[in-house]
Amino acid sequence: MGLWTLLQGFLLLANSLAILNEDRFLAPRGWSLSEVSGVRTKSLKGKLIGLIYATQYMRMPLILLNIITIAVTLVSG
């Protein structure tokens, strides 16, 4: 397993976090941003929710990274 494969794996993980819908998936399970406030943001659950929302905020750079990854994979084989 090389560095390129590891980076592709992290990109796939970021893509999976970016497509989670708050209304249909996160809120019914208690993982919405409004559920975690104040002191609870320091917990592991609060940090994971923050990571999910940060990834959703960065969708455009993710699209660009996906395009670059696809192009490099097509060229290198």
Backbone as a ProteinNet text record, in pm:
[ID]
protein_1_A
[PRIMARY]
MGLWTLLQGFLLLANSLAILNEDRFLAPRGWSLSEVSGVRTKSLKGKLIGLIYATQYMRMPLILLNIITIAVTLVSG
[TERTIARY]
84.8	0	89	72.1	154.2	85.5	156.7	104	-15.4	-9	-118.5	-248	-237.2	-353.7	-411	-324.5	-369.5	-442.8	-390.7	-456.8	-591.2	-600	-728.1	-828.8	-783.3	-871.4	-925.7	-839.3	-885.4	-983.1	-960	-1052	-1188.2	-1188.8	-1315.4	-1388.7	-1315	-1375.7	-1435.9	-1363.3	-1414.6	-1539.1	-1540.4	-1659.2	-1778.2	-1754.4	-1865.6	-1922	-1838.3	-1887.3	-1959.5	-1916.3	-1974.6	-2115.2	-2151.7	-2284	-2390.2	-2354.3	-2453.5	-2553.9	-2680.6	-2786.9	-2830.2	-2837	-2872.3	-3016.6	-3108.7	-3250.2	-3287.1	-3230.2	-3270.8	-3186.9	-3063.2	-2975.7	-2923.8	-2871.5	-2803.8	-2900.1	-2999.9	-3090.3	-3171.1	-3225.6	-3299.9	-3213.3	-3084.5	-2995.1	-2928.9	-2966.1	-2910.5	-2773.3	-2738.7	-2606.3	-2611.5	-2710.6	-2716.9	-2634.2	-2600.6	-2517	-2591.4	-2723.2	-2800.6	-2806.3	-2784.9	-2785.7	-2664.2	-2554.1	-2428.8	-2402	-2401.6	-2373.5	-2303.2	-2230.3	-2164.4	-2052.5	-2061.6	-1956.6	-1947	-2058.4	-2059.1	-1981.1	-1937.9	-1859.5	-1719.1	-1676.4	-1543.6	-1539.7	-1656.1	-1660.6	-1625.1	-1606.2	-1573.1	-1687.8	-1810.7	-1926.9	-1933.9	-1907.3	-1907.8	-1800.9	-1684	-1575.6	-1607.3	-1670.7	-1709.7	-1816.8	-1911.6	-2014.9	-1951.7	-1856.1	-1784.7	-1708.3	-1647.7	-1575.7	-1671.3	-1788.9	-1888.1	-1931.1	-1959.4	-2003.6	-1890.1	-1768.4	-1656.1	-1635.2	-1653.6	-1639.4	-1750.9	-1871.7	-1981.9	-1961.8	-1896.9	-1868.3	-1766.6	-1675.1	-1566.5	-1598.5	-1721.1	-1759.6	-1689.7	-1674.7	-1611.4	-1464.6	-1385	-1248.6	-1246	-1343.7	-1351.5	-1379.2	-1465.2	-1493.1	-1366.7	-1291.4	-1165.3	-1064.7	-1053.6	-962.1	-1005.5	-1136.1	-1184.6	-1147	-1161.3	-1125.6	-976.3	-893.9	-749	-712.8	-775.7	-748	-787.3	-902	-945.4	-849.9	-808	-716.1	-581.5	-528.8	-399.4	-410.3	-520.7	-541.1	-553.8	-623.8	-636.5	-502.3	-420.2	-291.4	-191.5	-188	-87.3	-128.8	-256.4	-302	-337.3
-117	0	122.8	204.9	323.7	447.6	556.3	685.2	727.6	701.7	740.6	666.5	539.1	459.9	509.3	546.5	600.8	733.3	820.3	947.4	926	828	796.9	746.9	670.8	622.9	737	833.3	949.5	1034	1042.6	1116.2	1047.2	915.2	841.6	860.8	863	886.7	1027.5	1127	1264.2	1274.6	1204.4	1203.6	1142.5	1035.4	970.6	1060	1137.9	1230.1	1349.3	1390.5	1508.9	1485.7	1361	1337	1303	1298.5	1267.9	1382.6	1350	1448.9	1464.5	1588.7	1613	1574.1	1613.9	1590	1442	1370.9	1232.2	1131	1165.1	1065.7	1108	1227.7	1267.2	1303.2	1384.7	1431.8	1319.5	1223.1	1115.6	1031.3	1031.3	953.2	1037.5	1165.7	1252.4	1306.7	1315	1361.4	1497.3	1579.4	1712.1	1810.6	1920.8	2021.4	2087.9	2096.6	2158.2	2070	1939.8	1848.2	1869.7	1910.7	1925.3	2074.1	2118.7	2259.3	2272.2	2379.5	2407.6	2311.7	2250	2162.2	2034.3	1990.1	1863	1867.5	1986	1993.4	1938	1922	1868.6	1716.5	1652.9	1507	1452.2	1322.3	1258.1	1272.6	1258.2	1274.1	1416.5	1515	1653.8	1681.4	1621.9	1640	1571.7	1454	1385.8	1463.7	1520.2	1601.9	1725.7	1785.9	1899.7	1861.5	1743.2	1695	1673	1617.9	1596.4	1728.9	1827.6	1956.5	2032.3	2017.1	2081.3	2019.6	1888.3	1821.5	1863.4	1878.8	1923.3	2066.7	2146.7	2285.4	2292.3	2196.4	2198	2111.1	2115	2030.2	2069.4	2196.8	2239.1	2195.1	2213.2	2158.4	2006.2	1937.7	1792.6	1754.6	1829.6	1804	1821.9	1927.4	1952	1839.9	1795.3	1684.9	1555.4	1531.8	1413.8	1418.9	1534.4	1549.8	1526	1581.3	1562.1	1415	1350.1	1208.4	1121.7	1149.4	1072.9	1094.7	1218.8	1247.6	1178.5	1183	1118.4	966.6	911.5	767.2	725.3	805.3	774.8	782.8	881.4	899.7	792.6	763.1	669.7	523.3	500.5	363.2	284.5
0	0	0	-99.2	-111.8	-60.3	-69.5	-24.2	-108.8	-240.5	-328.9	-291.7	-260.3	-220.8	-88.5	3.5	131.4	111.9	25.9	-2.7	-70.9	-160.1	-223.1	-119.3	-23.7	82.5	167.2	201.2	277.1	195.8	65.6	-20.8	-25.6	-32.6	-29.8	103.1	212.4	343.4	350.5	299.3	298.4	211.4	98.2	12.7	83.9	157.3	227.2	337.5	403.5	506.6	445.3	325.4	262.7	211.6	182.8	124.8	228.4	356.8	459.5	471.4	464.8	473.1	618.6	664.4	804.8	834.6	749.6	777.1	769.1	674.8	653.7	730.4	763	824.5	961.8	973.5	1096.9	1210.4	1183.1	1288.3	1354	1279.7	1348	1441.5	1421.7	1506.5	1616.3	1623.6	1726.7	1694.4	1566.4	1525.7	1456.3	1485.6	1424.1	1505.7	1443.4	1508.5	1623.8	1614.2	1721.7	1847.2	1831.1	1946	2035.7	1974.6	2049	2066.6	2190.6	2216.6	2351.1	2364.8	2491.8	2524.8	2640	2691.3	2608.6	2551	2479.2	2348.3	2303	2180.2	2201.2	2325	2353.9	2350.4	2347.9	2348.2	2209.9	2202.8	2075.9	1976.3	2024.4	1937.5	1882.7	1966.6	1921.7	1817.8	1836.3	1739.6	1606.8	1611	1487.8	1412.3	1484.3	1420.8	1357.5	1426.1	1369.3	1243.9	1243	1124.3	1007.8	1035	929.5	868.3	951.8	900.2	830.1	875.6	807	668.9	659.6	531	436.2	488	403.6	356.7	436.9	400	286.6	280.9	182.6	60.6	11.5	-101.7	-231.1	-259	-384.4	-393.5	-289.4	-297.4	-311.5	-253.2	-269.8	-414.3	-480.2	-621.3	-703.2	-674.6	-745.3	-719.8	-595.6	-564.2	-631.5	-642.3	-713.7	-861.2	-923	-1064.5	-1084.1	-996.7	-1006.6	-987.5	-891.1	-864.9	-983.8	-1043.1	-1159.6	-1276.4	-1298.8	-1408.8	-1390.6	-1269	-1242.8	-1257.2	-1212.1	-1224.5	-1370.6	-1450.8	-1592.6	-1664.5	-1629.6	-1696.5	-1652.5	-1524	-1474.1	-1488.9	-1499.6	-1523.7	-1407.7
[MASK]
+++++++++++++++++++++++++++++++++++++++++++++++++++++++++++++++++++++++++++++

